[in-house]
Amino acid sequence: MNDTSDGALIRTKDLKKIYPMGLHKIEALAGVTLDFTKGEFAGLVGPSGSGKTTLLNIIGCLDSPSGGRVVIDGTELTGLGQSELTTFRRENIGLIFQQYHLVPYLTALENVMMAQYFHSLVDEGQARAALERVGLGHRLDHLPAQLSGGEQQRVCIARALINDPKILLADEPTGNLDQRNGRNVLELMEALHREGHTAVVVTHNPDIALMGDRTIEIVDGKVAKDTTMKEG
């Protein structure tokens, strides 16, 4: 597995992750092999503790595997050091979490600009445009505590999009939201998918799982089922 020249944007091969727990070990991933193509929207489902978030974190350069390989757009992640992984993540991957991880004393606009700061030059106009894109053009100067949960999650999505990543990775993006706010975020993610963004989403929300091109069920650290939802 030297590249992704056959059309796979993301490829994992026999991916393993083992966490030591005193005298015991927990096998979070037990040999996961998956390909994701450009523009695909894939939902990762399965019971809590099945390895979904671990898989997402490894693809997102937040964790390293104990074995196996990961290739994204021709770059083998398992050969990179920590600083190289950080740089790769900033340049290629947008992350959306269940917990919003917004800086509480920064405005919505400043929180988005912070992501630019760590990537390249700060561009306030670009950050404003990103927030307008997610429907928050009227909330630029509000602090996180002044925003609803749904609005905070949309700030996170704007932050994830600001550096034009190849891939969006989301871990339970509607998990902390009520039904109305969850639906708003869901509609936004549907729109991003239509624009051609590649997304891998960990979810217990059946609406998110069903809206994608594909649903992958992870059980006990293995792929239990891989179902194509849409053709063409």
C-alpha positions as CSV (number, residue, x, y, z in Angstrom):
1,M,0.0,0.0,0.0
2,N,2.2,2.8,-1.3
3,D,-0.4,5.4,-2.3
4,T,-4.0,6.0,-3.1
5,S,-3.7,6.2,-6.8
6,D,-6.6,3.9,-7.4
7,G,-9.1,6.6,-6.2
8,A,-9.1,6.1,-2.4
9,L,-8.6,9.4,-0.6
10,I,-8.3,7.6,2.7
11,R,-7.1,4.1,3.2
12,T,-6.5,2.0,6.4
13,K,-4.9,-1.4,6.2
14,D,-5.1,-3.9,9.1
15,L,-5.3,-1.0,11.6
16,K,-4.8,-2.0,15.2
17,K,-4.8,0.0,18.4
18,I,-4.0,-1.5,21.8
19,Y,-4.1,0.4,25.1
20,P,-2.2,-1.0,28.1
21,M,-4.3,-1.2,31.3
22,G,-2.0,-2.3,34.1
23,L,-1.5,-6.0,33.6
24,H,-4.1,-6.2,30.9
25,K,-4.5,-4.7,27.4
26,I,-7.6,-3.3,25.6
27,E,-7.7,-3.9,21.9
28,A,-9.7,-0.9,20.6
29,L,-9.1,-1.7,16.9
30,A,-8.4,-5.3,15.8
31,G,-7.4,-5.0,12.2
32,V,-9.6,-2.5,10.3
33,T,-9.2,-2.2,6.6
34,L,-11.2,0.5,4.8
35,D,-11.1,2.8,1.8
36,F,-12.9,6.2,1.5
37,T,-13.2,7.9,-1.8
38,K,-13.1,11.6,-2.5
39,G,-16.5,13.3,-2.0
40,E,-17.9,10.3,0.0
41,F,-20.0,10.8,3.2
42,A,-19.6,7.8,5.5
43,G,-21.2,7.2,8.8
44,L,-19.4,5.1,11.5
45,V,-21.9,3.4,13.7
46,G,-21.8,0.8,16.4
47,P,-22.1,0.4,20.2
48,S,-20.2,2.6,22.6
49,G,-16.6,1.5,23.1
50,S,-16.5,-0.4,19.8
51,G,-13.6,1.6,18.4
52,K,-15.3,4.2,16.2
53,T,-13.7,7.3,17.9
54,T,-10.3,5.6,18.0
55,L,-10.5,5.0,14.3
56,L,-11.5,8.6,13.7
57,N,-8.7,9.9,15.9
58,I,-6.1,7.9,14.0
59,I,-7.3,9.1,10.6
60,G,-7.4,12.6,12.1
61,C,-3.7,12.4,13.3
62,L,-4.8,12.8,16.9
63,D,-3.6,9.3,17.8
64,S,-1.2,6.7,16.4
65,P,-2.0,3.1,15.6
66,S,-0.3,0.1,17.4
67,G,-0.1,-1.7,14.0
68,G,-1.2,-1.4,10.4
69,R,-1.1,1.6,8.0
70,V,-2.9,4.7,7.1
71,V,-2.6,6.6,3.8
72,I,-4.3,9.9,3.0
73,D,-4.1,11.4,-0.4
74,G,-0.8,9.5,-1.1
75,T,0.8,10.3,2.3
76,E,1.5,7.5,4.7
77,L,0.7,8.8,8.1
78,T,2.3,5.9,10.0
79,G,5.7,7.1,8.8
80,L,5.3,10.7,10.2
81,G,6.6,12.1,13.5
82,Q,4.3,14.0,15.9
83,S,5.1,17.5,14.5
84,E,4.7,16.2,10.9
85,L,1.3,14.7,11.9
86,T,0.2,18.1,13.4
87,T,1.2,19.9,10.2
88,F,-0.6,17.4,8.0
89,R,-3.7,17.6,10.1
90,R,-3.8,21.4,9.9
91,E,-3.4,21.4,6.2
92,N,-5.7,18.6,5.2
93,I,-8.3,17.8,7.9
94,G,-11.1,19.6,9.6
95,L,-12.3,18.3,12.9
96,I,-15.7,18.6,14.5
97,F,-16.3,17.3,18.0
98,Q,-19.3,16.6,20.2
99,Q,-17.7,18.9,22.8
100,Y,-17.2,22.3,21.0
101,H,-13.7,23.2,22.3
102,L,-14.3,26.9,21.8
103,V,-12.2,29.4,23.7
104,P,-14.7,31.0,26.1
105,Y,-13.2,34.5,26.1
106,L,-13.0,34.8,22.3
107,T,-15.9,35.8,20.0
108,A,-17.2,33.4,17.3
109,L,-15.1,35.3,14.8
110,E,-12.0,35.2,16.9
111,N,-12.5,31.4,17.5
112,V,-12.5,30.8,13.7
113,M,-9.6,33.1,13.2
114,M,-7.6,31.1,15.8
115,A,-7.7,28.1,13.5
116,Q,-6.2,30.3,10.7
117,Y,-3.5,31.5,13.1
118,F,-2.2,28.0,13.5
119,H,-2.3,27.2,9.8
120,S,-1.3,30.4,7.9
121,L,-2.0,34.1,7.8
122,V,-5.1,35.3,9.6
123,D,-7.7,36.7,7.2
124,E,-10.7,38.3,9.0
125,G,-12.7,38.6,5.8
126,Q,-12.3,34.9,5.2
127,A,-13.3,34.0,8.8
128,R,-16.4,36.3,8.4
129,A,-17.3,34.5,5.2
130,A,-17.0,31.1,6.9
131,L,-19.4,32.1,9.6
132,E,-21.8,33.6,7.1
133,R,-21.7,30.3,5.3
134,V,-22.9,28.4,8.3
135,G,-25.7,31.0,9.0
136,L,-23.9,33.0,11.8
137,G,-23.1,36.3,10.0
138,H,-25.2,38.0,12.7
139,R,-23.4,36.4,15.6
140,L,-19.8,37.3,14.8
141,D,-19.1,39.2,18.0
142,H,-20.9,36.9,20.4
143,L,-19.0,34.8,23.0
144,P,-19.6,31.1,23.2
145,A,-21.7,31.5,26.3
146,Q,-24.0,33.9,24.4
147,L,-24.7,31.2,21.7
148,S,-27.0,28.2,21.7
149,G,-25.5,24.7,21.5
150,G,-26.4,24.6,17.8
151,E,-24.8,27.9,17.1
152,Q,-21.6,26.8,18.9
153,Q,-21.5,23.7,16.8
154,R,-21.9,25.8,13.7
155,V,-18.9,27.9,14.8
156,C,-17.0,24.6,15.1
157,I,-18.0,23.7,11.6
158,A,-16.9,27.1,10.3
159,R,-13.6,26.6,12.1
160,A,-13.2,23.2,10.6
161,L,-13.8,24.6,7.1
162,I,-11.7,27.7,7.3
163,N,-8.5,26.2,5.9
164,D,-10.3,24.4,3.1
165,P,-9.5,20.8,4.3
166,K,-9.7,17.8,2.0
167,I,-11.5,15.8,4.7
168,L,-14.0,16.6,7.4
169,L,-14.0,14.3,10.5
170,A,-16.9,14.6,12.9
171,D,-17.4,12.8,16.3
172,E,-21.1,12.8,17.3
173,P,-21.7,16.4,15.9
174,T,-25.3,16.4,17.1
175,G,-24.8,14.5,20.3
176,N,-25.1,17.5,22.7
177,L,-28.0,19.2,20.7
178,D,-31.7,19.2,21.1
179,Q,-33.8,18.0,18.1
180,R,-34.2,21.4,16.5
181,N,-30.5,22.4,16.7
182,G,-29.5,18.9,15.7
183,R,-31.6,19.2,12.6
184,N,-30.0,22.5,11.7
185,V,-26.5,21.1,12.0
186,L,-27.6,18.0,10.0
187,E,-28.9,20.2,7.2
188,L,-25.6,22.1,7.1
189,M,-23.6,18.8,6.9
190,E,-25.9,17.7,4.1
191,A,-25.2,20.9,2.2
192,L,-21.4,20.4,2.7
193,H,-21.7,16.9,1.3
194,R,-23.5,18.2,-1.8
195,E,-20.6,20.6,-2.3
196,G,-18.3,17.6,-2.6
197,H,-16.7,17.5,0.9
198,T,-15.4,14.1,2.0
199,A,-16.7,13.4,5.4
200,V,-16.4,10.6,8.0
201,V,-18.8,10.9,10.9
202,V,-19.1,8.9,14.1
203,T,-22.7,8.9,15.1
204,H,-25.5,7.3,17.1
205,N,-28.0,9.5,15.2
206,P,-29.8,7.4,12.6
207,D,-30.6,10.4,10.5
208,I,-26.9,11.1,10.0
209,A,-26.2,7.5,9.3
210,L,-28.9,7.3,6.6
211,M,-28.1,10.6,4.9
212,G,-24.6,9.4,3.8
213,D,-23.4,7.4,0.9
214,R,-22.3,4.6,3.2
215,T,-22.7,3.2,6.7
216,I,-19.9,1.3,8.4
217,E,-20.7,-0.6,11.5
218,I,-17.8,-1.2,14.0
219,V,-18.1,-3.9,16.6
220,D,-15.4,-5.0,19.0
221,G,-12.8,-3.1,17.0
222,K,-13.7,-4.7,13.7
223,V,-15.8,-3.9,10.6
224,A,-19.0,-5.8,11.2
225,K,-20.9,-4.4,8.2
226,D,-20.1,-2.0,5.4
227,T,-23.3,-0.9,3.5
228,T,-23.5,1.4,0.5
229,M,-26.6,3.6,1.0
230,K,-26.7,5.4,-2.3
231,E,-25.6,4.5,-5.8
232,G,-24.3,6.9,-8.4
